[in-house]
């Protein structure tokens, strides 16, 4: 299963670091090549010599080593792997990952990598349950970071609870599962749009909507986790750029259309962005001032239809084109009509009526509209919806190629 696979193992500080030695042995037994980065904290629990003896490779520890940089370099080290595994992943290292810090070799390699990352957290149960740690885990999940564990049980500090690092056999199983199912879209190009668009009224005001970009960003991360080469075109959003995804930031619908056309050809496109239907016909060159009680009248013109434009792109049309229908009434009927009108293959319909919490929230409920009809999906987190959609896309592309 792992023959010829290249694993970069990052060992951070914590008593669970001793388990990394067993993980290396198991990976080598399965035929994987293992390179290791040992943090300063990790070296307090296991030695570079023991890691090197088991991996059969040089162990990297110092970001500022001239020898290491000339021989390998942190960029090559982070990108010549098929998978980066952090085991154990301490609370400190996960916080640095979430913040995008790069103050040692491990964090620099993690920030520089374009490969999937899997973490195996290990810490005291109170640290694991701390709101800061939970927020960091959520941030990493939204970026597409894979996670195994932690489990519950006896901890090294003498307490009992959640925070125990997953056993080497469980981490190995997760790695094997990733390589068995996680690369289903390897070599396939995908385009995803996400977030709202901002249509300028003047230099400080704009027309927009309540889209957070969470669903679109989650879809981009899920496709990347399956091995796709993903180009995300995002409107203004507070969501972090997903790991391993090329992201183009835009403001307006016209900028988003230009970026989408420049990304073609792709095999699959998912238009999850909530694109503004209209924009002001003219943009004031300076901030508009109040001239009385009456509000200024805005003349609006239609924005380009990105989904329909992609559907009519001829031989550059994505092989599978998916749109979204955010509705507040007659959800299924309107979504079915939209699929036909736009010329796309699938539509994901969701109810964004006030009180649903869909726009800006973490949960979603969608209905998949295809040529065969409507398929109801149970309510789930936006990440779970994204994972299910990505697997469905992989199924469709494999079946159509058979």
C-alpha positions in Angstrom: 0.0 0.0 0.0 2.7 2.5 0.9 5.5 1.2 -1.3 7.3 4.2 -2.9 5.3 6.8 -0.9 7.3 9.6 0.7 6.3 10.7 4.2 7.7 13.8 5.9 7.2 13.2 9.7 7.3 16.2 12.0 7.9 15.2 15.6 7.0 17.9 18.1 7.4 18.1 21.9 5.6 15.9 24.3 5.9 12.5 26.0 3.9 11.0 23.1 7.0 11.6 20.8 8.2 8.1 21.7 5.3 6.7 19.7 6.7 8.4 16.6 9.5 5.8 16.6 7.1 3.0 16.3 5.2 4.8 13.6 8.5 5.2 11.6 9.1 1.5 11.9 5.6 0.6 10.7 5.9 3.0 7.8 9.2 1.5 6.8 7.8 -2.0 7.0 5.1 -1.0 4.5 7.7 0.3 2.1 7.4 4.1 2.7 10.3 6.4 2.7 10.4 8.6 5.8 12.2 11.8 6.4 11.8 13.5 9.8 11.9 16.9 11.2 12.5 16.9 15.0 11.6 20.1 16.8 13.6 21.4 19.8 10.8 20.2 22.1 10.6 16.8 20.4 14.4 16.3 20.9 13.8 16.5 24.6 12.0 13.2 24.4 13.6 11.3 21.5 17.0 11.7 20.0 18.0 12.5 16.4 20.1 9.3 16.4 17.1 7.0 17.2 15.0 8.7 14.6 17.8 8.4 12.0 18.4 4.8 12.9 14.8 3.8 12.3 14.2 6.0 9.2 17.5 5.4 7.5 17.5 9.1 6.6 19.2 12.2 8.0 17.1 14.0 10.6 16.5 17.7 10.2 16.3 20.0 13.2 17.7 23.5 12.4 16.1 26.0 10.1 19.4 27.9 9.9 21.7 25.0 9.2 23.8 26.0 6.2 24.6 22.3 5.5 21.0 21.2 5.6 19.9 24.1 3.5 22.5 23.4 0.8 21.8 19.7 0.8 18.0 19.8 1.0 16.4 23.1 2.0 13.1 23.6 3.8 11.3 24.2 0.5 12.4 20.9 -1.1 11.9 19.1 2.2 8.3 20.2 2.5 7.4 19.5 -1.2 9.2 16.3 -2.0 6.8 14.4 0.2 3.5 12.8 -0.8 2.1 13.5 2.7 3.2 15.5 5.7 2.4 13.9 9.1 2.7 15.7 12.4 2.9 13.2 15.2 2.7 14.2 18.0 1.1 17.6 17.2 1.4 19.7 20.3 -1.0 22.5 21.3 1.8 25.0 20.6 2.6 23.7 17.2 -1.1 23.6 16.2 -1.5 27.2 17.4 1.5 28.2 15.2 0.0 26.4 12.2 -3.3 28.1 12.7 -1.6 31.5 13.0 0.7 30.9 10.0 3.9 31.3 12.0 7.2 30.2 10.7 9.8 30.5 13.5 11.6 27.1 13.2 12.1 24.4 10.6 8.9 22.5 11.4 6.6 25.5 11.1 8.4 26.9 8.1 8.1 23.6 6.3 4.4 23.4 7.2 3.8 26.9 5.8 5.8 26.2 2.7 4.3 22.9 1.8 1.8 22.3 -1.0 1.1 18.8 0.0 -1.7 17.4 2.3 -1.0 17.5 6.0 -2.2 15.1 8.7 -1.9 15.8 12.4 -2.1 13.5 15.4 -2.7 15.9 18.4 -1.4 15.0 21.8 -1.8 17.1 25.0 -3.4 17.3 28.4 -7.2 17.1 28.3 -7.7 20.6 29.7 -5.4 21.9 26.9 -7.3 20.0 24.3 -10.7 21.3 25.6 -9.5 24.9 25.9 -11.4 27.3 23.6 -8.2 28.5 21.9 -7.2 24.9 21.0 -10.7 24.2 19.7 -10.6 27.4 17.6 -7.3 26.4 16.2 -8.5 22.9 15.3 -11.5 24.5 13.5 -9.2 26.8 11.5 -7.0 23.9 10.5 -10.0 21.8 9.5 -11.3 24.6 7.3 -7.9 24.7 5.6 -8.1 21.0 4.8 -5.8 19.6 7.4 -6.5 15.9 8.1 -6.6 14.7 11.7 -6.4 11.4 13.5 -7.3 11.4 17.2 -6.8 12.3 19.9 -8.2 9.4 21.9 -9.3 9.3 25.5 -7.5 7.4 28.3 -4.7 7.6 30.7 -2.4 10.6 30.1 1.2 11.0 31.0 0.4 13.7 33.5 -1.7 11.2 35.5 -5.0 12.5 34.5 -7.6 10.7 32.5 -9.5 12.2 29.5 -9.3 13.2 25.9 -5.9 14.3 24.5 -4.1 11.0 24.2 -2.2 10.7 20.9 -3.6 8.1 18.5 -1.7 4.8 18.5 0.9 4.2 15.8 -1.3 1.5 14.3 -4.3 3.9 14.0 -2.1 6.6 12.5 -0.8 4.1 10.0 -4.3 3.0 9.1 -5.3 6.7 8.5 -2.3 7.2 6.2 -3.1 4.0 4.3 -6.8 5.1 4.0 -5.6 8.5 2.7 -3.5 6.9 -0.1 -6.2 4.4 -0.9 -9.1 6.9 -1.2 -7.5 10.3 -0.7 -6.0 10.6 -4.2 -9.1 9.8 -6.2 -8.9 13.1 -8.1 -5.1 13.1 -8.5 -4.1 14.9 -11.7 -7.6 16.4 -12.3 -8.0 20.2 -12.4 -10.8 21.8 -10.5 -12.2 25.4 -10.3 -14.2 26.6 -7.3 -15.8 30.0 -6.7 -16.6 31.1 -3.2 -17.8 34.0 -1.1 -19.8 37.1 -2.1 -18.8 39.8 -4.6 -18.6 43.5 -3.7 -20.0 45.8 -6.3 -18.6 49.3 -5.8 -21.0 52.3 -5.4 -18.2 54.7 -4.5 -14.7 54.2 -3.1 -16.1 53.3 0.4 -19.5 51.7 -0.3 -20.6 48.6 -2.1 -23.5 46.2 -2.8 -23.0 42.7 -1.4 -24.7 39.8 0.4 -24.4 37.7 3.5 -22.3 34.9 2.1 -19.4 33.9 4.3 -17.5 31.7 1.8 -17.4 28.8 4.3 -19.1 26.3 1.9 -17.0 27.2 -1.1 -13.7 27.2 0.7 -14.7 23.8 2.3 -15.4 22.4 -1.2 -12.0 23.6 -2.4 -10.3 22.0 0.6 -12.2 18.8 0.1 -11.3 18.5 -3.6 -7.6 19.2 -2.8 -7.7 16.5 -0.1 -8.7 14.1 -2.8 -5.7 15.1 -4.9 -7.2 17.6 -7.3 -5.3 20.6 -8.5 -7.7 23.2 -7.3 -7.9 26.9 -8.3 -10.2 28.8 -5.9 -11.5 32.2 -7.0 -12.7 33.9 -3.9 -14.6 37.1 -3.3 -14.0 39.1 -0.1 -14.2 36.7 2.9 -12.7 36.2 6.3 -12.1 32.5 5.5 -8.4 31.4 5.4 -7.1 30.2 2.1 -7.2 26.4 2.0 -3.9 24.5 2.2 -2.6 23.2 -1.1 -5.0 25.3 -3.2 -4.2 28.1 -5.6 -6.3 31.1 -4.6 -7.2 34.2 -6.6 -8.8 37.0 -4.6 -11.3 39.2 -6.4 -13.8 41.9 -5.5 -16.5 42.1 -8.3 -18.4 39.7 -10.4 -16.6 40.9 -13.5 -13.2 40.2 -11.9 -14.5 36.8 -10.8 -15.6 35.9 -14.3 -12.2 37.0 -15.8 -10.4 34.8 -13.2 -12.7 31.8 -13.9 -12.1 32.1 -17.7 -8.4 32.4 -17.2 -8.4 29.1 -15.1 -9.9 27.1 -17.9 -9.7 24.3 -19.0 -10.6 22.3 -15.9 -12.5 19.0 -15.5 -14.8 20.1 -12.8 -16.1 23.5 -11.7 -18.1 24.2 -8.6 -19.7 27.7 -8.6 -20.4 28.2 -4.9 -20.0 31.9 -4.8 -23.0 34.1 -4.1 -22.4 36.5 -7.1 -24.3 39.8 -7.0 -26.9 39.8 -9.7 -26.6 43.6 -10.3 -24.0 46.4 -10.0 -24.3 50.1 -10.1 -24.2 51.4 -13.6 -21.7 54.1 -12.6 -19.2 54.2 -9.8 -18.8 57.6 -8.1 -15.1 58.6 -8.2 -15.3 60.1 -4.7 -17.3 59.3 -1.6 -20.9 60.4 -2.2 -22.0 63.1 0.2 -25.5 63.7 1.7 -27.1 66.6 -0.2 -30.4 66.5 1.7 -33.0 64.2 3.0 -33.5 62.3 -0.2 -31.2 59.3 -0.8 -29.4 59.1 -4.1 -30.9 56.9 -6.8 -28.8 54.1 -8.0 -29.1 52.8 -11.6 -28.3 49.1 -11.7 -27.2 46.9 -14.5 -27.0 43.1 -14.7 -23.7 41.4 -13.8 -22.3 38.7 -16.1 -23.7 35.2 -15.5 -20.6 33.2 -14.5 -22.3 29.8 -14.4 -24.0 30.2 -17.7 -20.9 31.6 -19.3 -18.9 28.5 -18.2 -21.7 26.3 -19.5 -21.4 27.9 -22.9 -17.6 27.8 -23.1 -17.6 25.3 -26.0 -14.7 22.9 -25.9 -13.4 24.7 -22.8 -16.5 23.9 -20.9 -15.8 21.9 -17.6 -16.6 18.3 -18.0 -18.7 18.5 -14.8 -20.2 21.9 -14.0 -22.0 22.4 -10.7 -23.9 25.5 -9.5 -25.6 26.5 -6.3 -29.2 27.8 -5.9 -29.7 29.8 -2.7 -33.5 30.3 -2.4 -36.0 31.5 0.1 -39.1 29.9 -1.5 -40.0 27.0 -3.8 -36.6 25.6 -3.3 -36.7 22.5 -5.4 -38.8 23.9 -8.3 -36.6 27.0 -8.6 -33.4 24.9 -8.5 -34.6 22.5 -11.2 -35.5 25.5 -13.4 -32.1 27.1 -12.7 -30.2 23.9 -13.7 -32.0 23.9 -17.1 -31.7 27.7 -17.6 -28.0 27.8 -16.8 -27.0 24.7 -18.7 -25.0 23.2 -15.8 -24.9 19.5 -14.8 -25.7 19.7 -11.1 -27.3 22.2 -8.8 -26.9 22.2 -5.0 -30.0 23.9 -3.6 -30.2 25.3 -0.2 -32.8 27.4 1.8 -31.2 30.7 2.9 -34.4 32.1 4.5 -34.0 34.2 7.6 -33.7 31.9 10.6 -32.0 29.0 8.8 -28.5 30.2 9.7 -27.2 29.0 6.4 -25.6 32.3 5.2 -22.7 32.8 7.6 -23.3 29.7 9.6 -21.3 26.5 10.0 -24.1 24.1 9.1 -25.9 23.5 5.8 -28.6 21.4 4.2 -28.6 20.9 0.5 -30.6 19.1 -2.2 -28.6 17.7 -5.1 -30.4 18.4 -8.4 -29.3 16.3 -11.4 -30.8 15.2 -14.6 -32.3 12.3 -12.7 -34.1 14.5 -10.2 -33.7 15.8 -6.7 -31.7 14.1 -3.9 -32.2 15.2 -0.3 -29.0 15.3 1.8 -29.4 15.4 5.6 -28.3 18.5 7.5 -24.5 18.5 8.2 -21.6 20.8 8.7 -20.4 22.6 5.6 -17.2 20.6 5.8 -19.1 17.3 5.8 -21.2 18.6 2.9 -18.0 19.5 1.0 -16.5 16.0 1.7 -19.6 14.3 0.5 -19.7 16.4 -2.7 -16.1 15.8 -3.4 -16.6 12.0 -3.2 -19.6 12.3 -5.4 -17.6 14.2 -8.0 -14.9 11.6 -7.9 -17.5 8.8 -8.3 -19.0 10.6 -11.3 -15.7 11.3 -13.1 -14.6 7.7 -12.6 -17.9 6.2 -13.8 -18.0 8.5 -16.9 -14.4 7.5 -17.8 -15.2 3.8 -17.5 
